[in-house]
Amino acid sequence: MRHAAIEYTHDEHQPRGLARWLFTTNHKDIGILYMLFGLTFFVVGGLFAELIRAQLFQPGQHILAPEAYNQVITLHGLVMVFAALMPVTAGFANYLIPMMIGASDMALPRLNNWGFWLLPVAAVVLVLPFFLKMLGIGNGPIDTGWTIYAPLSVQSGLGVDFAIFAVFLLGASSLLASINIIVTVKNMRAPGMTMMKMPLFVWSWLMTSLLLIAVFPALIAGAAMLLTDRHFGTHFFSAAGGGDPVLWQHLFWFFGHPEVYILLFPTAGIMSQILPTFARKPIYGYRAQVYSYWAIAALSVVVWAHHMFTSGMPVGGQLYFMYSTMAISVPLAVLFFCWLGTIWRGAMTFETPMLFALGYITLFGIGGLTGLVLADAVADQQYHNSYFLVAHFHYALFGGPIMGVIAAAYYWLPKITGHMYNERAGKWHFWLTMIGFNTTFMAQFFLGAAGMPRRIPDYALQFTDLNMVSSAGAFVLGAAQLLLLYNVIVAWRGHGRPASDRVWEAAQGLEFTLPSPPPYHSFTDQPVIS
Amino acid sequence: MLNPRRLSPGAAGVCAALAPALAAAHNPFEFQTPVTPIAHETLHIHDLFLTIIGILFSLGMGFLLYAVIRHRRSRGHAPATFTGPRTPGQWILVALPLLALVFIDYVIMGIPAYHAVVAMANTKEGATLVVKITGSQWAWRYEYPDHGIAFTSSLATPREQMESGSPTDPNYLLEVDRPLVLPVGEKVRILLTSTDVIHSWWMPAFGIKQDAVPGFLRESWVKIETPGVYRGQCGELCGVGHAYLPIVVEAKTAPEFEQWLVQARSAQGKMSAEAAQTLSADDLLARGQKAYQTSCSACHQQNGLGLPGAFPPLAAGQGFTATPEMTEELARRGFYHEGKIVLGAVEQHVDIVLRGIAGTAMPAFGPQLDDVDIAAIVTYERNSFGNRSGDVVQPAIVSAARREVNDRETRKEASR
């Protein structure tokens, strides 16, 4: 083995330019493509968010017509979930997992290339109706909200058809990536790397992949049914033909609720890479965290209808979905306990990744705890589709996954590029993000409690003050993210000081035994874990 | 929450000046003032749950901050090496918070939640009045089946307010032409459905948000404690008019409500009488303009030019492209020729408004508008936006068309 591996590295020449990226089967190249794609769409989705907050800055604004507003909120949701967050976490998975488990590459490299290149196609399909509208065809992109509820989505324009095909492509891409990760983790671990010795990030992505394979098909099936309802005379979602509009909601949320954990898991894993490094202390409760991942994954597929408490459900259904949802709080609490246990009595320093990790615990804590409140089937009548809900899921999805991937970006950026980012800019980024984010979304909790519905382009006067506060916060939050771009460029262009192999004083893991940046093919010798 | 209507004008002025400060002083965590048993219950749950999660969050943050302050390297703290609980005492310390969480979930939070769910579901017992609510794009239709009263309620905020860019109307976007009137102190059973997409009837002061699903009946109930005017909005995205679908309920005392019932019944009778008579062109045009603004202008626009690609213009001669479902159907009905809108026959015009165009965004207005309104709208449309047909469409034509549609549907039912 040793001999062959050495010859392999000697033969390291690779195609240059565009061809390298188009045809690459290298897990690091594909990881970088995923991350850049996600970063790009993080900016796009962020611009959509700023448009929304500009429209809502005060009542009576006409920046966006109601129809355009509905398109913008829909694209904001779809882009952030499918084109920003999922690709970024998949990028970290591709880049890091083979190194973390001591493998030479992903198990199925060509599939890996395919999985990525489906994404840009899906993104183009999703936004194409916007350009078609300019040519006078159709009325623009999908405008049904990212939940695509029937029968509105049956009635709506051709943007929905394009979104359906984008979902097909995204589904194929996610399934390919998931299969690849499962096969890699199962078969390519270095000698001695038992399942229970794997870094928690690898565990978290194993769970993510299993969940994706379990639930994405439900969304694909639903989207196919929607397509036939729209064009081929079926009546899955129409009562007139014996169907039921609420069936769509079941299919969507059977996918949609686990999707929250699909976004969350990778960053929960990231926490357990970052916290021990900066606390200079081993992970607390490794086994407990692995078992919690399993418990959360299992519970996440049996609680979906808590998104549908107002759609009309029998008492038994309400009680079941309420109590099963509350059960998720226990394994999640275990994770929080372990994160706190990891930093407890450590010797902490507060570099940017650590700050974002601590921010993650704080903000995602609020997201999780308010979720417990939303689990109440009757009180949910006040929260559902109000700004309280909007604030809750932004605390859960920005406070969790986005804070997590930003922490990961700062943590591994020096490893990937070989250069440090600007620490002072990083700290500013963190504090402005915290201030901007909490201003934006704390105000929205109050708006929701006061009775403001979501997805409206204009609102009653009693909501004016809090909306202004929220918008002001959003502008700060948006501007702060430019510092992330700045830092990525600083590290990428090599303006920062060179990073050592270990990058962080107490960093653990196989990726930190390699040079920064790591060679094109990671290990010439397969490492052996004792 | 403060009710500005109860305050004197002077106090209201001071109040307006201090509004932001007062809003901050008033507990912003609270819902709108509850006026039904369910709303009281949800507020109680809300307060209880927020207190609990507040304590849990403070505890978590307390540990986090303590660690961040004390266990930092700059204070020379040497890192420990433990990786989990080892002694029985530590295991107990670990298990305790988790057991406490289970207790909070299923006892402290779970029991009140159970009671609320059961109370919410009890829509029939003791109900003295049934109200049927039908959502549509974009108006609510309210029916009192036991009293033969039915009417449509839609946004009444003046157009100028919405276009001014700086609205000042205190009930901006929360005003309707005809509010739902309900008695105080009586249990009212609410049945909900929809004619097109899913809407949601959300009244914060009642603690109720129930989806109206097309083709199905959903139910809920209220028992209002205090007379007054209560305002809410649609709670489920239902297309471009979603923000413009307010709900207003006027709660009256029992005698006042009885009085209102009598008045509403006689108004209903007058309306059927009106439908039987012939109205002047001017009357129809004036009424048509008003009805057009409430029911049609959200899509076809105030100026009748529609929105390119989505909502056809009404002005003949205007160019328009859209999905084949839309253009082919318009052409079949004589309203579309060679990429342009043309003015088709009166019967087709009435039929489109009555039954809508299946598979497109054009809803059926038959269930929500009466014959006079539909006749007036068709008359108005045929004599505005550059259309100069001179047609005057009388309510009798609409009622005849409606009868024919009903007969056809009955025959279809029978032949099945």
Interface residues (C-beta under 8 A of the other chain):
Chain A: Q58 P59 G60 Q61 H62 A65 P66 E67 N70 K133 G136 I137 G138 N139 G140 D143 T144 G145 Y149 P151 L152 Q155 S156 G157 L158 S238 A239 A240 D244 P245 V246 A279 R280 K281 P282 I283 Y284 G285 Y286 R287 A288 T310 S311 G312 P314 V315 Q318 L319 M322 Y323 M326 A327 S329 V330 A333 V334 F336 F337 L340 G341 I343 W344 R345 G346 A347 M348 T349 F350 L358 I361 T362 G365 I366 L369 T370 L372 V373 D376 A377 V378 A379 Q381 Q382 H384 N385 S386 F445 F446 A449 A450 G451 P453 R455 I456 P457 D458 Y459 A460 L461 D465 L466
Chain B: M1 A19 P20 A23 P28 F29 E30 F31 Q32 I38 E41 T42 I45 H46 F49 L50 I53 L56 F57 G60 M61 F63 L64 A67 V68 H71 R72 R73 S74 H77 A78 P79 A80 T81 F82 T83 G84 V94 P97 L98 L101 V102 D105 Y106 M109 G110 A113 Y114 A116 V117 V118 A119 M120 A121 Q161 M162 E163 S164 G165 S166 P167 T168 D169 P170 N171 Y172 L173 L174 D196 V197 I198 S200 W202 P204 G207 I208 K209 Q210 D211 V213 P214 G215 F216 R218 E219 R231 G232 Q233 C234 G235 E236 L237 C238 G239 V240 G241 H242 A243 Y244 A298 L307 P308 G309 A310 T321 A322 T323 G359 T360 A361
